[in-house]
Amino acid sequence: MEKITWRGGAMLAPLPVCLVTCRDGEKENVFTVAWTGILNTIPAKTYISVRKERFSYELIKNSREFVLNLTTEALARATDFCGVRSGRDMDKFKEMQLKTQKATEVGCPLLSDSPVNLECKVTDIVELGSHDMFIADIVAVDVDKNLVDENEKLNLDKAKLIAYSHGEYFKLGEKIGKFGYTVKKN
Ligand SMILES: Cc1cc2nc3c(=O)[nH]c(=O)nc-3n(C[C@H](O)[C@H](O)[C@H](O)COP(=O)(O)O)c2cc1C
């Protein structure tokens, strides 16, 4: 493959694009985050990188809590909209008709139509430059009951999750393998 070398940039794809919900006292908000991932398994740790100028930034900094809501094809419009409009100017839950429910471990609302909600408590805030990274413990995970079968297996392939790749949203494609399939004996 012949290559063209560009200067360093945030060119990792695909990424899970999430709707993050947050609350500080009476103020609650929802916004879109793609700069996220898993940092550690035990304890389960995640991060979100957020620019200081976001309305959500102060809410998360003050409450030290947020919820990462995985997004689906049905939530694609809301995912984009909540990433281009600010909670400073409008109630995005209302605008996008996003239903919410109470979380178990944190004060922020869960998005009812998201198949998986990660309830997070911030442990560290790292200033990186354009963004501050909120490192957080994942203290509870709420999953759509309809995706869990009788063996308690979560069938996430049925959730119609979406991904973000270089400025565009995609449906996930076909399953092409599973963890360790290359070495599994029949
Ligand atoms: C696909 C997508 C991904 C985004 N990812 C991030 C992100 O990781 N961090 C961030 O600070 N802003 C991100 N944004 C921008 C914010 O979601 C956007 O500025 C939003 O309006 C902030 O809302 P708020 O002011 O209500 O907090 C993203 C926007 C989109 C559309």
The ligand as an ORCA input file, in Angstrom:
! r2SCAN-3c Opt
* xyz 0 1
  C     -20.478     13.318     16.419
  C     -20.082     14.346     17.451
  C     -19.113     14.031     18.399
  C     -18.735     14.970     19.369
  N     -17.784     14.638     20.300
  C     -17.427     15.547     21.248
  C     -16.480     15.184     22.257
  O     -15.985     14.059     22.317
  N     -16.157     16.133     23.174
  C     -16.699     17.394     23.159
  O     -16.360     18.226     24.014
  N     -17.617     17.744     22.210
  C     -18.006     16.848     21.282
  N     -18.923     17.184     20.338
  C     -19.506     18.536     20.346
  C     -20.569     18.740     21.425
  O     -21.460     17.635     21.504
  C     -21.371     20.022     21.093
  O     -20.519     21.136     21.175
  C     -22.611     20.226     21.922
  O     -23.390     21.228     21.344
  C     -22.302     20.590     23.370
  O     -23.508     20.678     24.032
  P     -23.721     21.498     25.368
  O     -23.243     22.906     25.126
  O     -25.211     21.416     25.585
  O     -22.917     20.803     26.430
  C     -19.333     16.261     19.377
  C     -20.316     16.576     18.418
  C     -20.703     15.611     17.473
  C     -21.777     15.953     16.469
*
